[in-house]
C-alpha cells in the first residue's frame, strides 16, 4: 500500500504493482457495494473540500484539495448506474449539484449539507450497512504484516516515504506517514474508506475485493500509528477513540461495548502498572454503555465521553512509558503482593485451620491444591498467549467462570465452618477433634478452595508480568525480577505470620474468623465474576445510578452483580438460622 500526501493529504495505494488497475466502476457491480462506494466518495469529497475552502465562499486556499474533491464526485458518478434503481436519479442530481457547488467555490457548509443529503437518500434505498466497519477490533499484528507485505516498498519500513520503489512511482511521491501534522487530517474511517474505494485521478485503485475487510481495517489502523513509530499500543488507543466517537454520535451501547473489547488489548499492561486507573476506566465504559442503552441525551453522553477520553489519554501515557528501573521494581513488587495477597491469606488460614483442628496430616491436600493451581496457571497462560490466541473477551469468560465456581466452593466451606461454631455443635466438634469430621469430601473441598484461590489470580498474574517485562528494556529486566523476589518474600512472611499467630488464638474465635474470611471472599468473587462476564458480553448490564463502586469489596453498581451477592447473604442467614433451629432442645433441670 502506498499513501500519497498532497499538501497535508493522505492517498493510500496498496502496491506499486497494482497502480494501473482498472477503474472503480468496472469492478464490483452489486448495488450495495456501489452504494457504499458512492457514500464514501461523497463523504471524502466534502472533507477534502473543507480543507481547500475553509473560510468564506470563493476563497480557495488549497487548490489541490478542491480538485481532489471534484475527482471524488466524478468517481462516484461511475457507480450511479449500479445503485438501487430508486436512488439513481436523485443521486445523479445530487452529484451534479455538488460539482456545481465545487466549481463555484461555494461555502463548505453548503457542500456538507448536499453531501449528507445524498448519503441519507442512498442509505434509505440500499437496505444495508453503508459503512460496514468490521465487527472485530483491528489486529495490530496483522496490520503490521499487511503493511510490510504491501506498503513498505513505497513508504519504507518506518513509513517515511523512502521505500525502494518510492522514486519509480508516477505521480506524487509517497508521503511521510510519520508526520503528525499530515496524519491528523485523517480519521481512521477516512483511511479505511480510501483503502476500500480508492482515489480517482491518482495511482490508488480500490481494494474492496483485493483485501478482506479485516485486513483493510487492520492496515488502516496500523497506518494511523506510524506517526507514533508504528506502536501497536498507539493503534489500540486510536481505534478505541474512533469507536467511542462513533458510539456517542450514534448513541449506541453496542459500539461502546466494541470499544471496550478493543481497550482490553492493553488492559493487562495498564492493570499491571496502575490498577486504580484501570478500574476507573472500566466503570466509565460501563456507565457510558448503560446510559447509551437507556437513551440518555447527547449532552450527558458527551460529558461521559470527555471524561473517558481524558482517562484514556492518561492510560496511553502510562502504558507507553517504559519507566525507570526503580519504578519497575516497585510496580513488580506491588503486583506480586496485590495479586498474591488474597490467595496466601486463604491458603494460610486453611493450613492454620487444619492444624488447630487436629488434622495437620491433611495439610498436604491444601498444599497439593495450591501447587496444582500454580502449574495450571502457567499452562493456562501459555495456552492463552501461544496456542489458542484467546481474545480479551474470552479471557474474561474464563476468569468469570473460575470466580463463580470459587464462589460455590467458598460458600460451602464457609458455611460448613461457621455452622460448627453454634454451641452444641461446637462441643461435639471439639470432642471429635475435627479429624473424623474431615471426611474425604470435606478434604476435597478444602483442596478445591486452595486451588481456586491460587488459580483465579495465577494465570492473570503471569500475563501481567509478561506485559511488565515487555515494557522493560533489556537492562531493566533485573528490576522486574527483583520485584518478584521481594514480593514473594513479603507473601512468605505473611504466610508464616498467619500460621504462627493463628495457632495462638483461641479455637472458636479463629474458626469464626476463618469462616467469615471464606464467606467474604465468596461475596467478593461473586461481584467480580459477574463483572467479568458482563465485560465479555455474556451477562446483561443494568447500572444503578448513584450506587457506590468498591472493587476491593467486589461491589459494582449493577443489578446483576448485586443480585447474586444478595442471594449469598440470604443463603447465609437462612443457613445459620436453620442450623440453630435444628439444635436439639436443652435438657430441663430441677
Buried (B, 14 or more C-beta within 10 A) or exposed (E): BBBBBBBBBBBBBBBBEBBEBEEBBEBBEEBBBBBBBBBBBBBBBBBBBBBBBEEEBEEBEBEBBBBBBBBBBBBBBBBBEBBBEEBBEBBBEBBEBBBEBBEEBBBBEBBBEBBEBBBEBBBEBBEEEBBEBBEBBBBBEBBBBBBEBBBBBBBBEBBBBBBEBBEEBEBBBBBBBBBEEBBEBBBBBBBBBBBBBBBBBBBBBBBBEBBEBBBBBBBBBBBBBBBBEBBBBBBBBBBBBBBBBBBBEEBBBBBBBBBBBBBBBBBBBBBBBBBEBBBBBBBBBBBBBBBBBEEBEEEEBEEBBEBBBEBBEBBBEBBBEEBEBEBBBBBBBBBBBBBBBBBBBBBBBBBBBBBBBBBEEBBEBBBEBBEBBBEBBEEBBEEBEEEEEBBBBEBBBBBBBBBBBBBBBBBBBBBBBBBBBBEEBBEEBBEEEBEEBBEEEBBEBBBBBBBBBBBBBBBBBBBBBBBBBEBBEEEBBEBBBBBBEBBBEBBEEBBEEBBEEBEEBEBBEBBBBBBEBBBBBBBBBBBBBBBBBBBBBBBEBBBBEEEEBEBEBBBBBBEBBBEBBEEBEEEBEEBBEEBEEEEEEEEEEE
